Amino acid sequence: MTQSAISAPTSLVTGAAGFIGSHLVDALLARGERVIGLDNFTLGRRSNLAAALAHPAFELLELDVNDVPACLAALTPRLAGARPATVWHLAANSDIQAGGRNPSVDLQLTFLTTFHVLQLMEKLGLRRLAFASTSAIYGALDCELQEDSGPLFPVSNYGAMKLASEGAISAALERFLERAWICRFPNVVGGRATHGAIFDFIRKLRANPAELEVLGDGLQEKPYLHVSELISAMLFIHDRAGEKLNCFNIAPVTGASTVRFMAEATVRAVAPDAAIRYTGGARGWVGDVPKFRYSTAKLRALGWTGRLASDAAVELAIRENL
Ligand SMILES: NC(=O)c1ccc[n+]([C@@H]2O[C@H](COP(=O)([O-])OP(=O)(O)OC[C@H]3O[C@@H](n4cnc5c(N)ncnc54)[C@H](O)[C@@H]3O)[C@@H](O)[C@H]2O)c1
């Protein structure tokens, strides 16, 4: 780490080696920040950070954020004399189906990671937190989802533990946090994916180019946002939203995509002769929310709009993951 890198504002990114975390690290470095990334590599990959690891202002710590003493020991000397910026907390379980099979996965990786990041921040005197939340906190509400829609009854353990995390952050604002940004992501797609429908479809088609099995009836329909637009929106919200607690939905400029569209586009790109077999049923798996619509009126009022419609984001993401 160079001297000029040390005097730059220092951001922490948890889940730095994951899909979204690695793109966020690149963006923070590009705007001149010093970045310390934490990841335990449950799903993250060092290769996602190939460019960042060559940057003098980046350091990657292989740590479990649930191990508060180990994180404190590593971070205390590194933050001495630093200008602390924001902690971007992205570490979580991102495999919603795994949390359906075993609820303790989301207790440990989705809720306790937030609880422990808050503990760590209090001990380190860090007071600004940006949090990766999700549309899953709204459950199966049948309306255009706004930030104040409710009642909030999630249908997955993942959504439940993200909602509990939002609650813990809100309570921490009463004690020691100065400012928090809660960003509720839709489905996010793009290069370096570690999971998700496109990732699964490509993997399945490479293993069996004759047939693609798709969970559900293919009519599930959700907004898909390209990761480049997500990062742009997150930074915009962080820089412009100045309330103590800032909560925003983030979604593509228009539209939603069906699973059928994603499956057919992936087949065209990977194995054009493959037959698509739908397992049937409206829900792909326990905890799936088959359809939702997101209002981004609040984000547009703040001044951010994206460029890519949902279907265009899906097609771009397929090409980037080939
Ligand atoms: N990808 C999406 O569509 C989407 C949608 C809504 C919300 N989110 C949220 O965005 C964040 C990033 O998601 P992603 O898609 O990049 O997933 P990802 O799995 O690629 O990234 C999460 C990272 O966190 C790391 N991690 C998990 N537990 C950890 C722990 N205890 N200590 C340290 N590191 C740990 C994993 O190794 C991984 O690198 C997550 O909080 C996720 O819930 C993602």
The ligand as an ORCA input file, in Angstrom:
! r2SCAN-3c Opt
* xyz 0 1
  N     -27.173    -11.152     -6.718
  C     -28.409    -10.748     -6.475
  O     -29.292    -10.878     -7.356
  C     -28.769    -10.094     -5.166
  C     -30.088     -9.641     -4.984
  C     -30.436     -9.049     -3.783
  C     -29.491     -8.876     -2.783
  N     -28.211     -9.362     -2.977
  C     -27.253     -9.192     -1.886
  O     -26.067     -8.614     -2.393
  C     -24.947     -9.106     -1.656
  C     -23.912     -9.669     -2.607
  O     -24.513    -10.738     -3.325
  P     -23.769    -11.504     -4.496
  O     -24.793    -11.816     -5.510
  O     -22.545    -10.771     -4.889
  O     -23.410    -12.866     -3.767
  P     -21.999    -13.619     -3.623
  O     -22.288    -14.900     -2.943
  O     -21.320    -13.659     -4.937
  O     -21.214    -12.661     -2.633
  C     -21.307    -12.759     -1.227
  C     -19.890    -12.892     -0.715
  O     -19.918    -12.928      0.714
  C     -18.941    -13.866      1.123
  N     -19.302    -14.280      2.486
  C     -20.385    -15.004      2.867
  N     -20.366    -15.183      4.194
  C     -19.262    -14.557      4.667
  C     -18.698    -14.400      5.970
  N     -19.270    -14.938      7.054
  N     -17.551    -13.678      6.087
  C     -16.953    -13.140      4.987
  N     -17.436    -13.277      3.732
  C     -18.576    -13.980      3.575
  C     -18.996    -14.976      0.096
  O     -17.813    -15.740      0.040
  C     -19.203    -14.168     -1.187
  O     -17.967    -13.824     -1.786
  C     -25.489    -10.150     -0.682
  O     -25.697     -9.532      0.566
  C     -26.813    -10.526     -1.294
  O     -27.728    -10.978     -0.317
  C     -27.841     -9.960     -4.146
*
